[in-house]
Structure formats: C-alpha cells, structure tokens
Amino acid sequence: MIYEGNPLVLEPGMVLFTHMIMQDDGCEPLTRVPRELVIN
C-alpha cells in the first residue's frame, strides 16, 4: 500500500496497481507507457 509513513521504498521495476474502485474522476497517469494489453 502507498501511504504517508510507509517504510517501503518505491524502486524501478516495481509493479503498482490500483483497485478499480479507486479509479474515479481526477486520476492522472503515472507513466506514458501504452495502456494496451501486452501478450507475450
């Protein structure tokens, strides 16, 4: 969880996600990576 005071350090390569309920008005992207589904 991301919150003030959390001792976890965010580092390159970590994966972040949000629950759908949190995707409300006013969201802003954290990256410019395309949002299309990636299939390997």
C-alpha positions in Angstrom: 0.0 0.0 0.0 1.2 3.5 -0.7 0.6 5.9 2.2 2.5 8.5 4.1 4.9 7.0 6.6 5.1 3.6 4.8 8.8 2.5 5.2 8.7 0.7 1.8 10.9 2.5 -0.8 9.5 2.6 -4.3 12.1 1.4 -6.8 12.4 1.0 -10.6 11.0 -2.3 -11.7 8.3 -2.5 -9.0 4.7 -3.1 -10.2 2.0 -0.8 -8.9 -1.8 -1.3 -9.4 -5.0 0.4 -8.3 -8.2 -1.3 -7.4 -11.0 -0.4 -9.9 -13.0 1.3 -7.1 -10.2 3.9 -6.8 -10.3 4.9 -10.5 -12.5 7.8 -10.1 -12.6 11.3 -11.6 -9.3 13.2 -11.3 -6.9 10.3 -11.9 -3.7 11.1 -13.6 -1.3 8.6 -15.3 2.0 7.9 -13.6 3.7 6.8 -16.8 3.4 7.3 -20.6 3.6 3.6 -21.3 0.7 2.5 -23.7 -2.3 1.0 -21.9 -2.9 -1.7 -24.5 -2.9 -5.3 -23.2 0.6 -6.9 -23.7 0.5 -10.6 -24.8 3.8 -12.4 -24.8 
